[in-house]
Structures are given as structure tokens and as C-alpha cells.
Amino acid sequence: MSSVTRPRGPLPARVYWVRRLLVLGLAFVLVFTLARVLGGSSDGKSSTDGAAAQAAAQTTSSAPPALTYGPTAAPTKKKTGKPKPPPLPEPDGACRDDEVVVQPVLKAPQGGGDVTIRLDVYSNDSQACTFTVSPSTVVVKLVSGKDFIWSSQECPKSLPDVEVIARRTVPGKANVVWSGRRSDTDCRKSTDWARPGWYHAVGAALGGEATDVQFELLPREAVTITETASPKQSASQSPDRTPSASPSGATEPPG
């Protein structure tokens, strides 16, 4: 059996160039294929993420607003109240007699009865000091021109003892009750009533300056008595025509 022998020796240059081109082409195909595979995976992931984000945004925008039940708290408004006044000064001791100012105050007094006179007690020197209002430290008198009407010295029981704090701007307060009558040394209750008209109330601490206040004593308002209808009497009954011993209606105070 005969065997075919192949010629030995170097191959032509064309054969080597063909082989080289085939190897390069195969390598190029492999690189291109890998690049396509890897690039496609990355693009797919990006598009998937974008689609998911878009879908989530649409879901959020299309969702109905959340409902709240029950009363809702109204917004609180900041209170803008008036600033608190500064605290009053505390007394640093007793007042001197010469620094105490006593001012009588009367508000629409009416004659024919008791009249309350308020005494505002100030200090013209200390920021605050204590003072005892009493018949031995304060005097109040009422006059009409040169006509003397009444004095707390003749009626000391009208001015009870009371301790007050006298300040420059805020007074201490005390009351003296005038009977509405003239006074005498015994402060009798049978003296004449003071007539309606203009008077002067003078107040002072013993040792201090006097304060003069003019006021009008008004007539006391008359009390209206309303008569009620009496039941009808039968013919057999006769009314008692005997006059009563006590007067009817309001009486005026003696002039």
C-alpha cells in the first residue's frame, strides 16, 4: 500500500498571513461579543430602575390625601397682654407727721343721713412709710364759708384707728363717717342737719399741711311709697275712719 507524502519545508508567506488574519478576526469577534453582552446588561438595569422610579412617582401622585378625623387643634395665638406694673415700694419705717398729706374724697354725698368721707393718705417725702390714722393724728372738718359745720375732733368716734401705707403716688385709704349734722362739743345726735349746698372738707395730719376740697351736698332722694288697693268690703262692714296716730309718707329732715 502506497502512502502519500506531503512536501516538507516552509510554507508560503500567504498561508501565514491568512492564519494571522483568522486569529485576529476571531479575537475581534470575541471582544465585540463580550462588549455587547456587558453593555446590554448595564442598559437593562438602568432602564429598569428608571421605570420603577417613574411608577413609584405616579403611584404617590395619584394616591388620595390622608383623611383626619376629630377636632383639629387651632393655631395658638401668642397672648399680647399688658405689661405688669412694677411692684409698689415697701415701707421703710413710720412716716413723719410733717410729710403726711391727707386728702378728703366725697362722691355725690346726700344730706339727711350718714356720709362716708374717704381719706387718701400720701407721703410727700418717703417712697413708702406707715402711718396710723386716728383722732389723735388726723383732723377732718367741714365748713361753709365762715360757718363751722362739723369736726372729727368733736366726734372722735367717727374716725377709727387704722394703719395705712402712705406712698408718693399710691395713697393709703381710711374712712371717716359724718352724721350729716352739725357737731358740738358733745357730738349730740339732735343737732341740725346740714342743708344741701356747697361745702369745704379740710383734712390734715397733725403737724402736716391741710388739704381743702370743695363738694356739693345733694338733697336726699325722696322714698316713693306705692299704695296697694284694699279688698272691697261688704255692705255690712263699714270702714274705720278714725285717723291714725302715725304720719304717712316720707318726712323731711328738720331744717
C-alpha positions in Angstrom: 0.0 0.0 0.0 1.4 3.3 -1.1 1.4 6.3 1.2 1.1 9.9 0.2 3.9 12.0 1.3 3.4 15.7 1.9 6.1 18.0 0.9 8.1 19.3 3.8 9.7 22.7 4.2 8.5 26.2 4.8 5.0 27.2 3.7 4.4 30.1 1.5 4.0 33.6 3.2 0.4 33.9 2.1 -0.5 30.9 4.3 0.9 32.6 7.4 -0.9 35.9 6.7 -4.2 34.1 6.3 -3.7 32.4 9.6 -2.9 35.6 11.3 -6.0 37.4 9.9 -8.2 34.5 11.1 -6.8 34.7 14.6 -7.2 38.5 14.7 -10.7 38.3 13.3 -11.7 35.6 15.9 -10.3 37.8 18.7 -12.2 40.8 17.4 -15.4 38.8 17.3 -15.0 37.6 20.9 -14.2 41.1 22.2 -17.2 42.6 20.3 -19.5 39.9 21.6 -18.4 40.4 25.3 -18.8 44.1 25.0 -22.4 43.7 23.7 -23.3 41.3 26.4 -21.9 43.5 29.2 -23.3 46.7 27.8 -26.8 45.2 27.3 -26.9 44.1 31.0 -26.0 47.7 32.2 -28.6 49.4 30.0 -31.3 47.0 31.1 -30.6 47.7 34.7 -30.7 51.4 34.2 -34.0 51.3 32.3 -35.5 49.0 34.9 -34.5 51.4 37.7 -35.9 54.4 35.7 -39.2 52.6 35.1 -39.5 51.7 38.8 -38.9 55.3 39.9 -41.4 56.6 37.4 -44.0 54.1 38.5 -43.5 55.0 42.2 -43.9 58.7 41.4 -47.1 58.0 39.6 -48.4 56.0 42.5 -47.6 58.7 45.0 -49.2 61.5 43.0 -52.3 59.5 42.3 -52.8 58.4 46.0 -55.7 60.3 47.7 -54.8 62.6 50.6 -54.9 61.1 54.1 -58.1 61.9 56.0 -58.1 63.2 59.6 -60.9 62.6 62.0 -61.9 64.6 65.1 -61.3 68.2 66.0 -58.1 69.7 64.8 -56.1 71.9 67.0 -56.3 75.6 66.1 -53.1 77.5 65.9 -52.3 79.1 69.2 -52.1 82.9 69.2 -49.4 84.5 71.4 -51.1 86.5 74.1 -50.0 90.1 74.0 -51.3 91.2 77.4 -50.5 94.5 79.1 -47.1 94.5 80.9 -47.4 94.0 84.6 -47.0 97.2 86.6 -43.8 97.4 88.7 -44.2 96.4 92.3 -45.1 99.1 94.9 -42.2 100.1 97.2 -42.3 98.6 100.7 -42.4 101.0 103.7 -39.0 101.7 105.3 -40.4 102.9 108.6 -43.0 105.2 110.1 -44.0 108.4 108.5 -43.1 111.8 110.0 -46.1 113.9 110.8 -44.9 116.7 108.6 -44.7 114.6 105.5 -48.2 113.1 105.6 -50.8 114.6 103.3 -54.5 113.8 104.0 -56.9 114.5 101.1 -60.7 114.1 101.7 -62.7 112.5 98.9 -66.6 112.7 98.7 -68.6 111.1 95.8 -72.1 112.6 95.4 -72.9 112.8 99.1 -76.6 113.3 100.1 -77.8 115.1 103.1 -80.2 113.8 105.7 -78.1 110.8 106.7 -74.6 109.4 107.2 -72.0 110.5 104.7 -68.8 108.5 104.3 -65.7 110.6 103.6 -62.7 108.7 102.2 -59.3 109.9 103.3 -56.4 109.4 100.8 -53.1 109.4 102.8 -49.9 110.3 100.8 -46.3 110.9 101.7 -44.6 113.9 100.1 -41.1 112.7 101.1 -40.6 108.9 101.6 -41.2 106.4 98.8 -43.4 104.4 101.3 -44.0 104.7 105.1 -46.5 103.5 107.6 -49.0 105.9 109.3 -51.8 105.3 111.8 -55.0 107.3 111.1 -56.7 108.1 114.4 -58.4 111.1 116.1 -55.0 111.9 117.7 -53.1 112.1 114.4 -55.7 113.3 111.8 -58.4 116.0 111.8 -61.2 116.5 109.4 -63.6 119.5 109.5 -66.4 120.7 107.3 -67.1 124.4 106.8 -69.4 126.6 104.6 -67.6 129.9 104.2 -67.1 131.2 107.7 -69.8 128.9 109.1 -68.4 125.9 111.0 -70.3 122.7 110.4 -68.6 119.6 111.8 -65.2 118.3 113.0 -63.8 114.9 113.8 -62.2 116.4 116.9 -65.7 116.9 118.4 -66.8 113.5 117.1 -63.7 111.3 117.6 -65.7 108.0 117.3 -66.3 108.8 113.6 -62.6 108.2 112.9 -61.5 104.7 113.9 -57.8 103.8 114.2 -56.4 102.2 111.1 -52.8 101.8 109.9 -52.1 102.6 106.3 -49.1 102.7 103.9 -48.6 106.2 102.6 -46.7 106.4 99.2 -46.0 109.3 96.9 -48.2 108.1 94.1 -50.5 105.4 95.6 -52.3 106.5 98.8 -53.3 104.6 101.8 -57.1 104.7 102.4 -59.2 105.3 105.5 -62.8 106.3 106.1 -64.5 108.8 108.4 -68.3 108.8 108.8 -70.0 112.2 109.1 -73.5 112.1 110.6 -74.8 114.7 108.1 -75.5 117.0 111.1 -73.7 119.9 112.7 -71.4 118.9 115.5 -70.9 120.3 119.0 -68.5 119.6 121.8 -70.6 116.6 122.9 -71.3 115.4 119.3 -75.0 115.1 120.1 -77.4 113.5 117.6 -80.0 116.1 118.0 -78.2 119.0 116.2 -79.5 120.4 113.0 -79.0 118.7 109.6 -76.6 120.3 107.2 -78.6 121.8 104.3 -77.9 120.9 100.7 -75.4 123.2 99.1 -71.6 123.7 98.7 -69.2 123.0 101.5 -65.4 122.6 102.0 -63.8 119.5 103.5 -60.5 120.1 105.1 -58.2 117.3 106.1 -54.7 117.3 107.7 -52.3 115.2 109.7 -51.5 117.0 113.0 -48.2 118.7 112.1 -48.7 118.5 108.3 -50.2 120.8 105.7 -54.0 120.9 105.3 -55.8 119.9 102.1 -59.1 121.8 101.1 -61.6 120.0 98.9 -64.9 121.6 97.8 -68.0 119.4 97.4 -71.8 119.7 97.0 -74.1 118.2 99.5 -77.1 116.9 97.5 -80.7 116.6 98.7 -81.6 113.1 99.8 -83.7 111.3 97.2 -87.3 111.0 98.4 -88.6 107.5 99.0 -91.7 106.8 96.9 -94.4 104.8 98.7 -96.8 102.9 96.5 -100.3 102.3 97.9 -101.9 98.9 97.3 -105.6 98.6 96.6 -107.5 97.3 99.6 -110.1 94.5 99.1 -113.7 95.5 98.6 -115.8 95.5 101.8 -119.3 94.1 102.0 -122.3 96.4 102.7 -122.4 95.2 106.3 -118.9 96.3 107.0 -118.1 100.0 107.5 -114.5 101.3 107.1 -112.7 102.6 110.1 -112.4 106.4 109.6 -110.5 107.0 112.8 -107.2 108.9 111.8 -104.0 107.1 112.6 -101.7 108.5 115.1 -98.5 107.9 113.0 -97.9 110.1 109.9 -97.8 108.5 106.5 -95.3 109.2 103.7 -91.7 110.4 103.9 -90.7 113.1 106.2 -88.1 115.7 105.5 -85.2 116.2 108.0 -85.6 119.2 110.2 -84.1 122.3 108.8 
